[in-house]
Amino acid sequence: MTTATAIRTVNLPSGEPIRVLGQGTWGMAEDARRRGDEIAALRLGVDLGLTLIDTAEMYADGAAEGLVGEALADRRDELFLVDKVLPSHATLTGTITACERSLRRLRTDRLDLYLLHWRGPVPLQETVEAFTLLVERGLIRHWGVSNFDLSDLAELTGVPGGTGVETDQVYYNLAHRGIEWDLLPQCQASGLPVMAYSPFDHGRMVDHPALQEVAARHDATPPQVALAWVLLHDGVATIPKASTPAHVRDNRAAYDIQLTQSDLNLLDSAFPPPSGPQPLEVL
């Protein structure tokens, strides 16, 4: 393992840099017994440079936003805060109402990035109009989408104001590499960052012998290797959840792992890249 280095950034299309390694909150605020650890984890993460914070109104029915507000309201200016609106709320007035509700739970006056969580029945033009109004009111600074495939993005950029999209947050990890065929290369070419969620695949792949072998080479853990692999990709940021301070330290240390070509060859053999187009996977 190398000495800790500063976390690099990737630029949004607007030119604003965001850290490529942040903190997710999906699954947090669901057990009061873990609250102290979760708050300590979020605060430690910010101390360690993991200032990209991702949450959603859906997570624990708003309680995850409340947890972030309790943990980090006094450090708001250090953060790049990402939130998501449910498709069922994504009408013109519904988006604005949902955003105002989220802001209250987060104890802040603005979001840095507001995402449509996934495609729903509301026309994209209406949601984009709501996002535009929120930007004009200063309640959000940027907006983007989550779980959009290439056809969704093409439709989005064809509606008025749709070219203002700043990121696409998608399911991406070693075991689920379908976006490498078309979505990721096209986003990279157009300068649209991909935000990868579930980089550990909810722990389902960490017992794989290839991950264990690479981890042993680096005196690391399999989840750290899985995270280091995601971080190798240009134009990709990732938001792993860590519910304890120890897990936060592990995630931060993963950034400093330098995978070799031999490591990558072994991982490609164990987790092959796509050989053709695949439907966008979601969780």
Backbone as CSV, one residue per row, in Angstrom:
resi,resn,N_x,N_y,N_z,CA_x,CA_y,CA_z,C_x,C_y,C_z
1,MET,0.858,-1.191,0.000,0.000,0.000,0.000,0.895,1.243,0.000
2,THR,0.471,2.259,-0.733,1.267,3.471,-0.827,0.793,4.493,0.203
3,THR,1.622,5.513,0.382,1.209,6.606,1.249,-0.017,7.286,0.662
4,ALA,-0.941,7.692,1.513,-2.188,8.297,1.048,-1.914,9.518,0.180
5,THR,-2.605,9.603,-0.942,-2.475,10.720,-1.867,-3.811,11.447,-1.945
6,ALA,-3.751,12.662,-2.465,-4.979,13.441,-2.616,-5.895,12.760,-3.630
7,ILE,-7.188,12.800,-3.366,-8.152,12.173,-4.269,-8.337,13.068,-5.486
8,ARG,-8.185,12.484,-6.660,-8.302,13.269,-7.881,-9.772,13.620,-8.137
9,THR,-9.983,14.470,-9.104,-11.328,14.913,-9.448,-11.637,14.592,-10.907
10,VAL,-12.906,14.615,-11.225,-13.383,14.562,-12.603,-14.301,15.759,-12.788
11,ASN,-14.263,16.343,-13.964,-15.047,17.554,-14.200,-16.437,17.220,-14.719
12,LEU,-17.431,17.913,-14.160,-18.760,17.880,-14.747,-18.726,18.638,-16.076
13,PRO,-19.726,18.448,-16.948,-19.751,19.213,-18.201,-19.697,20.723,-17.993
14,SER,-20.206,21.207,-16.865,-20.150,22.634,-16.561,-18.747,23.093,-16.201
15,GLY,-17.842,22.143,-15.989,-16.469,22.459,-15.641,-16.150,22.325,-14.172
16,GLU,-17.158,22.115,-13.334,-16.908,21.995,-11.897,-16.324,20.624,-11.564
17,PRO,-15.254,20.572,-10.779,-14.663,19.282,-10.408,-15.389,18.646,-9.225
18,ILE,-15.501,17.325,-9.262,-15.992,16.560,-8.116,-14.994,15.446,-7.830
19,ARG,-14.915,15.032,-6.579,-14.015,13.949,-6.200,-14.504,12.627,-6.807
20,VAL,-13.560,11.779,-7.212,-13.958,10.513,-7.837,-14.350,9.456,-6.808
21,LEU,-14.050,9.690,-5.541,-14.441,8.761,-4.485,-15.230,9.525,-3.436
22,GLY,-16.451,9.056,-3.203,-17.309,9.722,-2.237,-17.924,8.738,-1.264
23,GLN,-19.094,9.105,-0.749,-19.789,8.293,0.239,-21.260,8.179,-0.132
24,GLY,-21.754,6.942,-0.179,-23.161,6.703,-0.416,-23.891,6.459,0.893
25,THR,-25.221,6.532,0.833,-26.022,6.372,2.048,-27.168,5.378,1.873
26,TRP,-27.200,4.651,0.767,-28.243,3.653,0.561,-28.080,2.542,1.603
27,GLY,-29.112,2.308,2.403,-29.054,1.303,3.460,-28.742,1.879,4.827
28,MET,-28.465,3.164,4.896,-28.201,3.799,6.181,-29.500,4.340,6.779
29,ALA,-29.453,4.660,8.071,-30.599,5.207,8.816,-31.757,4.218,8.896
30,GLU,-31.449,2.940,8.814,-32.494,1.915,8.891,-32.512,1.190,10.238
31,ASP,-31.515,1.455,11.076,-31.426,0.802,12.382,-30.855,1.823,13.372
32,ALA,-31.660,2.219,14.336,-31.226,3.254,15.279,-29.970,2.854,16.040
33,ARG,-29.731,1.558,16.187,-28.537,1.107,16.914,-27.256,1.419,16.165
34,ARG,-27.351,1.630,14.871,-26.154,1.919,14.068,-25.939,3.415,13.837
35,ARG,-26.849,4.242,14.330,-26.817,5.664,13.982,-25.509,6.339,14.401
36,GLY,-25.044,6.048,15.589,-23.804,6.682,16.035,-22.634,6.347,15.130
37,ASP,-22.512,5.077,14.752,-21.444,4.668,13.842,-21.597,5.323,12.477
38,GLU,-22.836,5.404,11.979,-23.058,5.976,10.656,-22.703,7.458,10.630
39,ILE,-23.071,8.179,11.680,-22.709,9.603,11.747,-21.195,9.762,11.839
40,ALA,-20.556,8.949,12.665,-19.100,9.014,12.788,-18.423,8.674,11.462
41,ALA,-18.982,7.707,10.739,-18.411,7.320,9.448,-18.488,8.459,8.447
42,LEU,-19.637,9.096,8.344,-19.782,10.202,7.405,-18.831,11.349,7.736
43,ARG,-18.691,11.660,8.995,-17.813,12.764,9.384,-16.341,12.417,9.138
44,LEU,-15.964,11.185,9.448,-14.589,10.769,9.176,-14.307,10.798,7.677
45,GLY,-15.278,10.346,6.886,-15.081,10.371,5.442,-14.770,11.762,4.930
46,VAL,-15.485,12.753,5.419,-15.202,14.133,5.010,-13.799,14.534,5.453
47,ASP,-13.419,14.139,6.666,-12.050,14.407,7.126,-11.012,13.829,6.164
48,LEU,-11.321,12.673,5.576,-10.381,11.965,4.704,-10.504,12.380,3.234
49,GLY,-11.343,13.380,2.976,-11.455,13.884,1.609,-12.609,13.322,0.808
50,LEU,-13.439,12.485,1.415,-14.584,11.901,0.707,-15.777,12.848,0.840
51,THR,-15.679,13.962,0.148,-16.639,15.048,0.315,-17.814,14.969,-0.655
52,LEU,-17.778,14.036,-1.590,-18.909,13.767,-2.476,-19.889,12.876,-1.717
53,ILE,-21.039,13.418,-1.355,-22.021,12.706,-0.528,-23.278,12.472,-1.353
54,ASP,-23.700,11.208,-1.432,-24.869,10.850,-2.226,-25.979,10.306,-1.335
55,THR,-27.196,10.801,-1.562,-28.354,10.288,-0.848,-29.561,10.354,-1.776
56,ALA,-30.745,10.060,-1.244,-31.970,10.091,-2.045,-33.165,10.141,-1.112
57,GLU,-34.241,10.754,-1.594,-35.448,10.794,-0.772,-35.997,9.386,-0.526
58,MET,-35.689,8.447,-1.418,-36.182,7.081,-1.266,-35.482,6.332,-0.141
59,TYR,-34.233,6.653,0.152,-33.455,5.874,1.109,-34.043,6.017,2.509
60,ALA,-34.469,4.888,3.055,-35.097,4.856,4.384,-36.232,5.863,4.486
61,ASP,-36.924,6.065,3.347,-38.081,6.963,3.304,-37.741,8.351,3.848
62,GLY,-36.601,8.864,3.427,-36.171,10.202,3.835,-35.255,10.233,5.036
63,ALA,-35.186,9.131,5.780,-34.374,9.133,7.001,-32.885,9.219,6.701
64,ALA,-32.455,8.715,5.533,-31.034,8.839,5.181,-30.661,10.305,4.983
65,GLU,-31.553,11.073,4.372,-31.308,12.510,4.250,-31.206,13.146,5.632
66,GLY,-32.092,12.742,6.523,-32.038,13.274,7.880,-30.743,12.934,8.583
67,LEU,-30.238,11.734,8.334,-28.955,11.326,8.915,-27.818,12.202,8.390
68,VAL,-27.809,12.437,7.088,-26.778,13.299,6.500,-26.873,14.703,7.094
69,GLY,-28.095,15.195,7.237,-28.256,16.520,7.826,-27.729,16.591,9.246
70,GLU,-28.047,15.574,10.042,-27.561,15.558,11.421,-26.046,15.455,11.469
71,ALA,-25.469,14.628,10.583,-24.028,14.375,10.624,-23.212,15.545,10.078
72,LEU,-23.722,16.217,9.042,-22.842,17.085,8.262,-23.359,18.499,8.025
73,ALA,-24.466,18.877,8.638,-24.990,20.229,8.395,-23.962,21.298,8.742
74,ASP,-23.161,21.057,9.789,-22.170,22.059,10.192,-20.948,22.070,9.286
75,ARG,-20.895,21.128,8.314,-19.766,21.073,7.386,-20.236,21.229,5.941
76,ARG,-21.394,21.829,5.774,-22.027,21.891,4.457,-21.117,22.448,3.386
77,ASP,-20.350,23.468,3.678,-19.541,24.112,2.644,-18.370,23.256,2.183
78,GLU,-18.087,22.170,2.900,-17.031,21.249,2.475,-17.542,20.198,1.495
79,LEU,-18.850,20.100,1.352,-19.452,18.974,0.648,-19.839,19.300,-0.787
80,PHE,-19.894,18.233,-1.607,-20.633,18.260,-2.870,-21.778,17.285,-2.667
81,LEU,-22.983,17.826,-2.471,-24.127,17.056,-1.985,-25.045,16.674,-3.146
82,VAL,-25.254,15.363,-3.291,-26.074,14.806,-4.373,-27.327,14.182,-3.767
83,ASP,-28.480,14.475,-4.356,-29.740,13.884,-3.908,-30.529,13.461,-5.148
84,LYS,-31.601,12.682,-4.921,-32.374,12.144,-6.033,-33.866,12.229,-5.752
85,VAL,-34.610,12.563,-6.805,-36.054,12.644,-6.723,-36.665,11.378,-7.315
86,LEU,-37.683,10.858,-6.658,-38.379,9.681,-7.167,-39.132,10.007,-8.459
87,PRO,-39.196,9.066,-9.391,-39.947,9.312,-10.632,-41.407,9.676,-10.383
88,SER,-41.996,9.119,-9.329,-43.396,9.416,-9.032,-43.600,10.847,-8.565
89,HIS,-42.520,11.514,-8.193,-42.594,12.913,-7.745,-42.111,13.888,-8.813
90,ALA,-41.717,13.366,-9.989,-40.930,14.165,-10.927,-41.753,15.019,-11.883
91,THR,-42.966,15.424,-11.466,-43.721,16.409,-12.226,-43.139,17.801,-11.973
92,LEU,-43.719,18.779,-12.654,-43.203,20.137,-12.492,-43.312,20.593,-11.035
93,THR,-44.487,20.497,-10.467,-44.646,20.930,-9.078,-44.130,19.888,-8.095
94,GLY,-44.257,18.612,-8.441,-43.824,17.551,-7.539,-42.329,17.552,-7.307
95,THR,-41.562,17.835,-8.343,-40.102,17.881,-8.211,-39.695,19.003,-7.257
96,ILE,-40.329,20.154,-7.420,-39.999,21.295,-6.563,-40.366,21.008,-5.116
97,THR,-41.547,20.430,-4.916,-41.971,20.088,-3.556,-41.036,19.062,-2.928
98,ALA,-40.660,18.044,-3.702,-39.753,17.007,-3.195,-38.402,17.596,-2.843
99,CYS,-37.906,18.490,-3.673,-36.610,19.117,-3.409,-36.661,19.930,-2.121
100,GLU,-37.706,20.713,-1.955,-37.829,21.526,-0.735,-37.902,20.639,0.504
101,ARG,-38.597,19.514,0.394,-38.695,18.568,1.514,-37.322,17.974,1.832
102,SER,-36.587,17.600,0.795,-35.248,17.034,0.995,-34.307,18.052,1.630
103,LEU,-34.394,19.294,1.190,-33.537,20.335,1.760,-33.783,20.499,3.257
104,ARG,-35.047,20.423,3.651,-35.344,20.547,5.081,-34.724,19.395,5.868
105,ARG,-34.827,18.189,5.340,-34.248,17.042,6.050,-32.723,17.134,6.093
106,LEU,-32.139,17.660,5.032,-30.681,17.772,4.954,-30.137,18.991,5.710
107,ARG,-31.041,19.865,6.160,-30.652,21.078,6.899,-29.737,21.969,6.066
108,THR,-30.100,22.149,4.813,-29.298,22.982,3.925,-30.228,23.799,3.040
109,ASP,-29.654,24.801,2.376,-30.459,25.646,1.506,-30.280,25.323,0.029
110,ARG,-29.394,24.353,-0.288,-29.199,24.027,-1.699,-28.585,22.639,-1.839
111,LEU,-28.849,22.038,-2.984,-28.178,20.806,-3.399,-27.162,21.156,-4.470
112,ASP,-26.061,20.427,-4.483,-25.079,20.646,-5.543,-25.461,19.908,-6.820
113,LEU,-26.151,18.773,-6.676,-26.544,17.981,-7.840,-27.824,17.242,-7.481
114,TYR,-28.837,17.358,-8.328,-30.140,16.732,-8.089,-30.441,15.822,-9.268
115,LEU,-30.706,14.551,-8.976,-30.873,13.550,-10.027,-32.301,13.025,-10.080
116,LEU,-32.768,12.709,-11.280,-33.961,11.891,-11.445,-33.544,10.449,-11.209
117,HIS,-34.145,9.785,-10.222,-33.651,8.485,-9.751,-33.725,7.411,-10.832
118,TRP,-34.773,7.378,-11.602,-34.875,6.508,-12.777,-36.020,7.011,-13.629
119,ARG,-36.129,6.480,-14.850,-37.208,6.887,-15.744,-38.546,6.471,-15.185
120,GLY,-39.529,7.336,-15.292,-40.876,7.034,-14.857,-41.876,7.537,-15.883
121,PRO,-43.138,7.679,-15.482,-44.178,8.067,-16.439,-44.199,9.545,-16.800
122,VAL,-43.539,10.373,-16.012,-43.567,11.815,-16.269,-42.673,12.143,-17.468
123,PRO,-43.166,12.913,-18.438,-42.329,13.284,-19.582,-41.035,13.963,-19.127
124,LEU,-39.938,13.597,-19.781,-38.647,14.164,-19.403,-38.648,15.680,-19.497
125,GLN,-39.332,16.209,-20.476,-39.348,17.668,-20.642,-39.900,18.363,-19.403
126,GLU,-40.891,17.745,-18.753,-41.483,18.345,-17.563,-40.503,18.320,-16.394
127,THR,-39.805,17.211,-16.226,-38.818,17.112,-15.137,-37.666,18.084,-15.365
128,VAL,-37.202,18.180,-16.614,-36.125,19.117,-16.919,-36.560,20.550,-16.651
129,GLU,-37.802,20.857,-16.973,-38.311,22.202,-16.678,-38.279,22.476,-15.182
130,ALA,-38.650,21.461,-14.389,-38.612,21.628,-12.932,-37.180,21.828,-12.451
131,PHE,-36.255,21.027,-12.970,-34.850,21.195,-12.599,-34.365,22.607,-12.940
132,THR,-34.742,23.085,-14.119,-34.315,24.417,-14.548,-34.838,25.494,-13.603
133,LEU,-36.092,25.342,-13.190,-36.654,26.304,-12.233,-35.924,26.244,-10.894
134,LEU,-35.568,25.028,-10.458,-34.842,24.892,-9.191,-33.464,25.545,-9.272
135,VAL,-32.802,25.417,-10.419,-31.515,26.094,-10.607,-31.715,27.608,-10.536
136,GLU,-32.744,28.104,-11.210,-33.001,29.549,-11.223,-33.299,30.075,-9.828
137,ARG,-33.936,29.250,-8.998,-34.259,29.655,-7.626,-33.089,29.466,-6.666
138,GLY,-32.025,28.856,-7.119,-30.864,28.640,-6.273,-30.994,27.466,-5.330
139,LEU,-32.016,26.625,-5.513,-32.190,25.469,-4.635,-31.312,24.294,-5.051
140,ILE,-30.965,24.229,-6.322,-29.987,23.244,-6.799,-28.992,23.969,-7.695
141,ARG,-27.785,23.426,-7.769,-26.753,24.042,-8.608,-26.622,23.336,-9.947
142,HIS,-26.800,22.021,-9.947,-26.711,21.220,-11.160,-27.762,20.113,-11.082
143,TRP,-28.031,19.474,-12.222,-28.946,18.341,-12.217,-28.418,17.237,-13.140
144,GLY,-28.920,16.044,-12.901,-28.514,14.907,-13.725,-29.551,13.803,-13.630
145,VAL,-29.121,12.595,-13.995,-30.037,11.460,-14.032,-29.358,10.238,-13.434
146,SER,-30.165,9.221,-13.178,-29.661,7.952,-12.676,-30.387,6.831,-13.407
147,ASN,-29.659,5.746,-13.673,-30.233,4.563,-14.330,-30.770,4.873,-15.728
148,PHE,-30.087,5.727,-16.463,-30.440,6.034,-17.850,-29.491,5.287,-18.785
149,ASP,-30.051,4.609,-19.796,-29.215,3.994,-20.815,-29.000,4.993,-21.959
150,LEU,-28.337,4.550,-23.021,-27.999,5.486,-24.091,-29.232,6.067,-24.767
151,SER,-30.238,5.231,-24.978,-31.449,5.744,-25.632,-32.148,6.767,-24.743
152,ASP,-32.138,6.545,-23.432,-32.719,7.519,-22.504,-31.963,8.843,-22.577
153,LEU,-30.629,8.757,-22.588,-29.822,9.977,-22.647,-30.054,10.726,-23.958
154,ALA,-30.191,9.970,-25.059,-30.442,10.614,-26.344,-31.778,11.346,-26.331
155,GLU,-32.782,10.709,-25.749,-34.089,11.361,-25.637,-33.993,12.596,-24.745
156,LEU,-33.272,12.466,-23.653,-33.130,13.576,-22.715,-32.494,14.787,-23.370
157,THR,-31.409,14.577,-24.081,-30.693,15.712,-24.664,-31.448,16.320,-25.839
158,GLY,-32.525,15.646,-26.270,-33.343,16.188,-27.347,-34.470,17.078,-26.875
159,VAL,-34.716,17.140,-25.554,-35.789,18.001,-25.055,-35.206,19.354,-24.671
160,PRO,-36.022,20.406,-24.659,-35.503,21.736,-24.300,-34.822,21.722,-22.934
161,GLY,-33.586,22.186,-22.905,-32.818,22.229,-21.664,-32.142,20.932,-21.295
162,GLY,-32.405,19.872,-22.047,-31.891,18.554,-21.690,-30.386,18.407,-21.782
163,THR,-29.740,19.260,-22.540,-28.280,19.182,-22.643,-27.599,19.672,-21.377
164,GLY,-28.379,20.157,-20.411,-27.803,20.582,-19.134,-27.479,19.443,-18.195
165,VAL,-27.712,18.202,-18.604,-27.443,17.044,-17.755,-25.964,16.998,-17.375
166,GLU,-25.670,16.674,-16.094,-24.298,16.735,-15.593,-23.707,15.371,-15.224
167,THR,-24.531,14.341,-15.077,-23.999,13.011,-14.772,-25.078,11.975,-15.032
168,ASP,-24.655,10.713,-15.164,-25.562,9.566,-15.194,-25.054,8.601,-14.127
169,GLN,-25.865,8.373,-13.096,-25.464,7.473,-12.012,-26.013,6.078,-12.322
170,VAL,-25.127,5.093,-12.431,-25.536,3.758,-12.864,-24.852,2.676,-12.027
171,TYR,-25.391,1.476,-12.142,-24.870,0.283,-11.475,-23.645,-0.203,-12.243
172,TYR,-22.474,-0.193,-11.572,-21.241,-0.565,-12.268,-20.232,-1.088,-11.286
173,ASN,-19.745,-2.291,-11.566,-18.684,-2.905,-10.769,-18.071,-4.045,-11.569
174,LEU,-17.089,-4.715,-10.996,-16.398,-5.789,-11.708,-17.343,-6.868,-12.233
175,ALA,-18.364,-7.183,-11.467,-19.270,-8.263,-11.847,-20.368,-7.809,-12.806
176,HIS,-20.481,-6.504,-13.016,-21.538,-5.962,-13.878,-20.925,-4.860,-14.743
177,ARG,-20.387,-5.258,-15.894,-19.573,-4.390,-16.732,-20.241,-4.010,-18.044
178,GLY,-21.544,-4.233,-18.142,-22.227,-4.016,-19.413,-22.070,-2.625,-19.987
179,ILE,-21.954,-1.608,-19.141,-21.858,-0.234,-19.652,-20.573,-0.001,-20.420
180,GLU,-19.590,-0.892,-20.279,-18.324,-0.696,-20.984,-18.474,-0.863,-22.494
181,TRP,-19.554,-1.507,-22.936,-19.714,-1.722,-24.376,-20.059,-0.425,-25.103
182,ASP,-20.970,0.356,-24.531,-21.421,1.539,-25.268,-21.654,2.766,-24.382
183,LEU,-22.345,2.591,-23.252,-22.697,3.758,-22.440,-21.462,4.472,-21.902
184,LEU,-20.553,3.721,-21.291,-19.377,4.353,-20.700,-18.496,5.026,-21.744
185,PRO,-18.157,4.358,-22.859,-17.318,5.046,-23.859,-17.959,6.312,-24.410
186,GLN,-19.272,6.278,-24.627,-19.910,7.469,-25.181,-19.983,8.595,-24.150
187,CYS,-20.199,8.237,-22.885,-20.169,9.267,-21.848,-18.771,9.866,-21.722
188,GLN,-17.754,9.011,-21.770,-16.377,9.504,-21.708,-16.076,10.440,-22.870
189,ALA,-16.539,10.052,-24.062,-16.258,10.862,-25.252,-16.961,12.215,-25.202
190,SER,-18.129,12.251,-24.566,-18.890,13.499,-24.513,-18.616,14.315,-23.256
191,GLY,-17.770,13.787,-22.366,-17.432,14.514,-21.148,-18.501,14.476,-20.084
192,LEU,-19.362,13.435,-20.127,-20.410,13.280,-19.115,-19.952,12.236,-18.106
193,PRO,-19.643,12.620,-16.875,-19.160,11.645,-15.911,-20.224,10.598,-15.573
194,VAL,-19.752,9.387,-15.373,-20.590,8.306,-14.863,-20.327,8.196,-13.366
195,MET,-21.397,8.090,-12.580,-21.266,7.908,-11.145,-21.681,6.466,-10.832
196,ALA,-20.718,5.649,-10.425,-20.958,4.225,-10.224,-21.483,3.951,-8.830
197,TYR,-22.664,3.296,-8.753,-23.145,2.878,-7.443,-22.959,1.376,-7.267
198,SER,-22.947,0.941,-6.023,-22.737,-0.476,-5.640,-21.437,-1.044,-6.207
199,PRO,-20.290,-0.383,-5.957,-19.027,-0.908,-6.491,-18.616,-2.245,-5.902
200,PHE,-19.182,-2.627,-4.755,-18.883,-3.934,-4.155,-19.910,-4.991,-4.539
201,ASP,-20.909,-4.612,-5.348,-21.998,-5.531,-5.709,-22.632,-6.124,-4.451
202,HIS,-22.821,-5.289,-3.445,-23.408,-5.706,-2.167,-22.649,-6.891,-1.558
203,GLY,-21.352,-6.943,-1.809,-20.521,-7.973,-1.198,-20.615,-9.338,-1.844
204,ARG,-21.385,-9.454,-2.941,-21.630,-10.782,-3.521,-20.411,-11.383,-4.193
205,MET,-19.444,-10.558,-4.597,-18.311,-11.099,-5.352,-17.020,-11.156,-4.537
206,VAL,-17.059,-10.732,-3.282,-15.799,-10.549,-2.562,-15.109,-11.866,-2.196
207,ASP,-15.809,-12.981,-2.296,-15.180,-14.274,-2.022,-14.554,-14.907,-3.254
208,HIS,-14.604,-14.215,-4.380,-14.053,-14.782,-5.611,-12.542,-14.974,-5.479
209,PRO,-12.022,-16.118,-5.879,-10.577,-16.386,-5.740,-9.692,-15.352,-6.433
210,ALA,-10.126,-14.824,-7.573,-9.290,-13.845,-8.273,-9.151,-12.566,-7.448
211,LEU,-10.238,-12.105,-6.861,-10.158,-10.926,-6.011,-9.296,-11.200,-4.788
212,GLN,-9.427,-12.375,-4.236,-8.620,-12.725,-3.069,-7.136,-12.781,-3.423
213,GLU,-6.815,-13.293,-4.608,-5.408,-13.372,-5.024,-4.814,-11.981,-5.215
214,VAL,-5.543,-11.119,-5.905,-5.041,-9.761,-6.119,-4.929,-9.021,-4.783
215,ALA,-5.904,-9.216,-3.907,-5.849,-8.567,-2.605,-4.612,-8.992,-1.827
216,ALA,-4.286,-10.278,-1.884,-3.108,-10.775,-1.160,-1.835,-10.127,-1.685
217,ARG,-1.774,-9.876,-2.993,-0.583,-9.245,-3.582,-0.362,-7.836,-3.038
218,HIS,-1.442,-7.180,-2.639,-1.361,-5.777,-2.230,-1.584,-5.581,-0.740
219,ASP,-1.603,-6.666,0.015,-1.891,-6.583,1.444,-3.170,-5.793,1.672
220,ALA,-4.188,-6.130,0.884,-5.464,-5.428,0.915,-6.584,-6.447,1.091
221,THR,-7.807,-5.972,1.052,-8.970,-6.853,1.127,-9.623,-6.941,-0.248
222,PRO,-10.385,-8.004,-0.519,-11.087,-8.082,-1.802,-11.992,-6.883,-2.089
223,PRO,-12.773,-6.387,-1.114,-13.560,-5.189,-1.431,-12.698,-3.984,-1.820
224,GLN,-11.538,-3.848,-1.201,-10.662,-2.739,-1.579,-10.192,-2.876,-3.024
225,VAL,-9.891,-4.085,-3.440,-9.483,-4.313,-4.829,-10.637,-3.986,-5.776
226,ALA,-11.845,-4.430,-5.426,-13.007,-4.142,-6.263,-13.216,-2.640,-6.414
227,LEU,-13.018,-1.901,-5.336,-13.172,-0.452,-5.385,-12.039,0.191,-6.176
228,ALA,-10.822,-0.274,-5.963,-9.678,0.260,-6.711,-9.863,0.062,-8.207
229,TRP,-10.465,-1.057,-8.597,-10.702,-1.337,-10.019,-11.667,-0.315,-10.610
230,VAL,-12.758,-0.021,-9.927,-13.703,0.974,-10.436,-13.009,2.329,-10.589
231,LEU,-12.176,2.665,-9.629,-11.522,3.973,-9.627,-10.481,4.131,-10.735
232,LEU,-10.103,3.041,-11.375,-9.140,3.124,-12.474,-9.722,3.779,-13.720
233,HIS,-11.027,3.810,-13.840,-11.653,4.201,-15.089,-11.819,5.715,-15.198
234,ASP,-11.373,6.246,-16.325,-11.507,7.679,-16.570,-12.985,8.061,-16.650
235,GLY,-13.291,9.237,-16.143,-14.649,9.740,-16.244,-15.634,9.051,-15.324
236,VAL,-15.136,8.340,-14.309,-16.003,7.608,-13.393,-15.739,8.072,-11.961
237,ALA,-16.805,8.387,-11.248,-16.757,8.598,-9.804,-17.567,7.481,-9.162
238,THR,-17.333,7.214,-7.888,-18.080,6.142,-7.235,-18.405,6.515,-5.794
239,ILE,-19.486,5.949,-5.295,-20.058,6.391,-4.020,-20.355,5.182,-3.122
240,PRO,-19.340,4.449,-2.687,-19.590,3.298,-1.819,-20.132,3.722,-0.461
241,LYS,-21.022,2.908,0.060,-21.525,3.145,1.420,-20.548,2.561,2.424
242,ALA,-20.345,3.266,3.518,-19.555,2.749,4.634,-20.262,3.156,5.915
243,SER,-20.701,2.174,6.690,-21.510,2.452,7.884,-20.700,2.558,9.166
244,THR,-19.390,2.297,9.077,-18.532,2.389,10.257,-17.268,3.162,9.901
245,PRO,-16.635,3.787,10.876,-15.373,4.471,10.596,-14.312,3.537,10.009
246,ALA,-14.253,2.292,10.473,-13.253,1.365,9.945,-13.464,1.110,8.461
247,HIS,-14.708,0.984,8.060,-15.009,0.755,6.643,-14.661,1.988,5.816
248,VAL,-14.889,3.167,6.358,-14.504,4.390,5.655,-12.990,4.409,5.421
249,ARG,-12.228,4.056,6.444,-10.767,4.034,6.283,-10.352,3.018,5.223
250,ASP,-11.022,1.883,5.187,-10.720,0.880,4.160,-11.001,1.431,2.767
251,ASN,-12.128,2.099,2.607,-12.463,2.657,1.300,-11.448,3.711,0.876
252,ARG,-11.067,4.561,1.823,-10.081,5.589,1.474,-8.736,4.967,1.102
253,ALA,-8.345,3.906,1.807,-7.081,3.239,1.496,-7.121,2.571,0.125
254,ALA,-8.303,2.151,-0.316,-8.426,1.510,-1.623,-7.995,2.440,-2.745
255,TYR,-8.194,3.735,-2.546,-7.804,4.694,-3.579,-6.307,4.625,-3.878
256,ASP,-5.519,4.264,-2.893,-4.063,4.275,-3.049,-3.492,2.948,-3.550
257,ILE,-4.352,1.966,-3.786,-3.879,0.692,-4.355,-3.568,0.899,-5.837
258,GLN,-2.413,0.476,-6.251,-1.997,0.604,-7.649,-2.031,-0.779,-8.293
259,LEU,-3.120,-1.077,-8.959,-3.268,-2.377,-9.614,-2.319,-2.464,-10.810
260,THR,-1.706,-3.618,-10.978,-0.771,-3.844,-12.076,-1.499,-4.427,-13.285
261,GLN,-0.795,-4.472,-14.412,-1.391,-5.084,-15.594,-1.673,-6.554,-15.353
262,SER,-0.819,-7.210,-14.600,-1.062,-8.609,-14.258,-2.341,-8.754,-13.434
263,ASP,-2.546,-7.839,-12.493,-3.777,-7.840,-11.710,-4.992,-7.683,-12.619
264,LEU,-4.903,-6.717,-13.528,-6.040,-6.430,-14.403,-6.339,-7.598,-15.329
265,ASN,-5.290,-8.258,-15.810,-5.504,-9.425,-16.670,-6.234,-10.527,-15.918
266,LEU,-5.833,-10.750,-14.685,-6.484,-11.784,-13.878,-7.949,-11.414,-13.626
267,LEU,-8.200,-10.161,-13.314,-9.577,-9.731,-13.048,-10.435,-9.793,-14.311
268,ASP,-9.842,-9.451,-15.467,-10.586,-9.560,-16.731,-10.940,-11.007,-17.045
269,SER,-10.046,-11.913,-16.713,-10.317,-13.330,-16.938,-11.449,-13.817,-16.038
270,ALA,-11.442,-13.347,-14.805,-12.465,-13.782,-13.848,-13.799,-13.066,-14.055
271,PHE,-13.732,-11.811,-14.466,-14.934,-10.989,-14.661,-14.851,-10.368,-16.062
272,PRO,-15.188,-11.130,-17.110,-14.942,-10.673,-18.481,-15.724,-9.411,-18.826
273,PRO,-15.113,-8.533,-19.617,-15.839,-7.372,-20.130,-16.906,-7.823,-21.119
274,PRO,-17.873,-6.974,-21.415,-18.952,-7.382,-22.327,-18.438,-7.627,-23.747
275,SER,-19.055,-8.595,-24.411,-18.691,-8.913,-25.801,-19.731,-8.391,-26.776
276,GLY,-20.698,-7.647,-26.247,-21.737,-7.068,-27.082,-22.630,-6.195,-26.233
277,PRO,-23.593,-5.530,-26.850,-24.485,-4.652,-26.089,-25.331,-5.433,-25.107
278,GLN,-25.562,-4.841,-23.958,-26.373,-5.475,-22.918,-27.376,-4.463,-22.375
279,PRO,-28.556,-4.929,-21.939,-29.483,-4.001,-21.302,-28.861,-3.393,-20.056
280,LEU,-29.194,-2.153,-19.775,-28.672,-1.491,-18.587,-29.163,-2.220,-17.342
281,GLU,-28.246,-2.590,-16.471,-28.617,-3.258,-15.234,-28.885,-2.213,-14.151
282,VAL,-29.849,-2.516,-13.304,-30.178,-1.593,-12.211,-30.394,-2.403,-10.934
283,LEU,-30.260,-1.739,-9.816,-30.583,-2.331,-8.522,-31.706,-1.522,-7.867
